Amino acid sequence: MGIISRKIFPACESMCVCCPALRSRSRQPVKRYKKLLSEIFPKSPGAPPNERKITKLCEYAARNPFRIPKIAKYLEERCYKELRYKHVKFINIVTEAYNKLLCMCKEQMAYFAVNLLNVVSELLDNSKQEATQILGCQTLTKFIYSQADGTYTHNIEKFVHKVCKLAHEDGEEHLRSCLRASSLQCLSAMVWFMAQYPYIFSALDEIVHATLDNYELDTHAEDDDDRGEPHRNWVDEVVRCEGRGATVACDASPSNMIIRPQPEKKDPSLLTREEIETPKVWAQICIQRMVELAKESTTLRLVVDPMFVYFDSRQHWVSQQGLAMVVLSDMSYWEASGNRQLVLAAVVRHLDHKNVAHDPQLKSYIIQVAAALARQIRSRRMLAEIGFVSDLCRHLRKSFQATLESVGEQDTNLNILLQNSIEDCLLEIAKGIDDVRSLFNMMAISLEKLPSSGSVARATVGSVMVLAHMISLALVTSRSQQVFPEALHVQLMKAMLHPNLEVRVGAHQIFSALLIPSSFRPRHEVASLCSGNVYEPRRWRSNNASAFASISVLLEKLRREKDGIKREKNGFNIHDDLKGKANMEDGRNQGHVHRSSPNIYNITSIIDRAAGPNMIEEPYIMKLTEDQIMQLLSAFWIQATLPDNLPSNIEAISHSFVLTLISLRLKNVNDNLVVRFFQLPLSLKNTSLDLSNGMLTPVLQRSILMLSMSMLMFAAKIYQIPNLNDLIKSIVPFDADPYLGISEDIQVFVRPEADVRGYGSVTESQHASSLLFELRDKIYKYENAMMDVLVQNLSAITELGMDDLRKQLLEPFTPDDAFTFGPQSIFDLDHHQMITYSKESLSFDEMQEVKHLFFTIPASIPKCLHPLPSLM
């Protein structure tokens, strides 16, 4: 009617003022949004919300986007009003309306986002009512999931602190639990947002801490602890065996070595109502999404570093509590297969954190967790990236050095715990290593930087020795044939001439562990290396607190593991020398630890395989090139004639000679190299019987004589010359030296009852002189007979004529021209002059001069034989 009146009767516009069609508001569309807004709220506060009306309002807003700001503004003001009156149900209607707008008007979000965020802020700040805070978290969660880009990144980031504060709310009431669950649900959405639109919130550490506060242990943890109770504390056992009477209040071999089963991954869209209201479920989802966020090492560090600080401050590294183990284990399971090792590497890297660096007990707990992670990872795939092994070896070296310099028993025990934990971790890593070449380079670099300081050098060699055990285990397990690395070979020979006596022994032990892993007996090797008990007991040794004896016990555990693998895979068994162990225990009970008796395995089985004409199965032996063998023989000659040698050095040289000879026998080599193995002991015999030698003491000459006889007899046994051994046994008694003996396997060993503090004394020198004088005539009397037996048998083994053999055997042994260990001018020196350097190398400057003399590589040596360049 109004339209008709205006068009047909324009005059009535000024006269019919009561006509409804002529009112001004009828000329515009009716503002239906206000009516729709009023309809979504029930007339009574107790009535339920009208979902149909809310949907109708949002459909209207979608058709009329220009009305959205007024709708959003009205909802915001209505929310403030209902908050003042504490009408929670009306507030719920407002949030439902915003949620519907997010769903149906996503493209017009800019029209109402600010109002929605203001409402969320007011709801979260209303601390008097948990229900409204829950609504705020839920609304913010839906807002985050509705984002199509990073436009509102900073707006969302501003809510991190408020939501995290709600996640820390205490209380066991159902409403409080629902509040924590809703806040964690919101945090999981934030983590999802950071992964979806690459941006890391500055308060990510708060999200991590809030998540961990609600990450509860599962029911398997208590069962695992119960199963772990029968396990004896490893450190306490070591302390008990050594008679210290002290204990360390922690468990070094806990149940965390049991592989934790893979947890079920939670899908937020498939949760039950009970799970939705459970905080620990959403905490797990947060961790899952943090793993998705940490796709590379940089983002992983941003995630795990706050975790580690949390574990440090709340002592969650301790295995009995297990939170660190559970969280990191779950993360490792949920990580992509290529990134699982990043978690392990991050744990090892945390050892350098300021919270941990000076706490050996905390370090040991962290390494125990790392060992369990390594065990879990290798159960699924091989370890490829093992750069963190160098960090473990560095901490092991520092711990060895701290033990040497420690004055208190408690500090010593804590360092023992740390060392045990590192070795357990290295053992687990060893079982998952596929390619050990990078570890060889790591060892070469460590030995290249070997300092002249006694304690630092012994600690360095001790850490490399443990790494050698790890590599040997990997080699025995994989059975992959390896050629002895040239760079490491050069560095080991340098270490064999180090000014420190124990370092020389340690270099031989490393060489032995790598060359024939199954032949190495590690029970007391580190103890003898790092004890420093050369002439008299040290202060900490007199208190029965030898830390490195503890390490040797742990290395024995490693040996048993290797032997178990050998027996399982190949049926190849190495027998322990039980008598030597008993003597060792007796020596420990007397208050000090002797060097082993013997310090090497009973390798009868290896000898039988090497000497037998038809070897059924060869033991695992690394390959040595002919040049490397020639260089080793030259190094043995120089080492054997150093004037400061002790029985342990002679024993080490003998052992290395034996293993080198075994490796030679298992391959086809030229005849001249075989002759050199007999020429070396014959020349050492002549040196030992030279009573006019003013640089070697009679006691040392007696030891060299025992060394030469054992070398000669062992070579004769390997090449099946029994007549020579019978002749030597009739000439030289095996008990001629009170410090050194020759075992049934014809190997030199240090007598366990020998006290090396009296080695080289005036009385011993007199006894040695009289013995040498007596044996010299006796040996010279049968020398021609010995030579005839050798020439006759070697002529049948080699293609050399008898005359050539006799000539070569009678010539004195000289280092090979291709011996790359040191400048060529070193061999132009008189041998006695070279010994003088070693004898008088007492000051630091002189030791540096000798080190330069021995360690300089001439320009004529190929670069491929030079030591590895320093990486520092």
Buried (B, 14 or more C-beta within 10 A) or exposed (E): EBEEBBEEEEEEBEEEEEBEBBEEEEEEEEEBBEEBBEBBBBEEEEEEBBEEBBBBBBBBBBEBEEBBBBBBBBBBEBBEEBBEEEBBBBBBBBBBBBBBBBEBBEEBBEBBBBBBBBBBBBBBEBEEBBBBBBBBBBBBBBBBEBBEEBEBBEBBBEBBEBBBBBBEBEEEEEBBBBBBBBBBBBBBBBBBBBBBEEEBBEBBBBBBBBBBBBBBBBEBBEEBBEEBEEBEBBBBBBBBEBEBEBEBEBBBBBBBBBBBEEBEEBEBEEBEEEBBBBBBBBBBBBBBBBBBBBBEEEBBBBBBBBBBBBBBEBEBBBBBBBBBBBBBBBBBBBBEEEBBBBBBBBBBBBBEBEEBBEBBBBBBBBBBBBBBBBBBBBEEEEBEEBEBBBBBBBBBBBBBBBBBEBEEBEBBBBBBBBBBBBBBBBBBBBBBBEBBEBBBBBBBBBBBEBBBBBBBBBBBBBBBBBBBBBBBBBBBBBEEEBEBBBBBBBBBBBBBBBBBBBBBBBBBBBBBBBBBBBBBBBBBBBBBBBBBBBEEBBEBBEBBBBBBBBBBBBBBBBBEBBBEBBEEEBEBEBEBBEEBBEBBEEBBEEEBBBBBBBBBBBBEBBBEBBBEEEEEEEBBBBEBBBBBBBBBBBBBBBBBBBBBBBBBBBBBBBBBBBBBBBBBBBEEBEBBBBBBBBBBBBBBBBBBBEEEBEBBBBBBBBBBBBBBBBBBBBBBBBBEBEBBBEBBBEBBEBEBBBBBBBBEBBBBBBBBEBEBEBBBEEEBBEBBBEBBEEBBEEBEEBBEEBBBBBBBBBBEBBEBEEEBBBEBBEEEBEBBEEBBBBBEEBBEEEBBEBBBBBEEBEEEEEBEEBBEBBBEBEEEBEEEBBBBEEEE
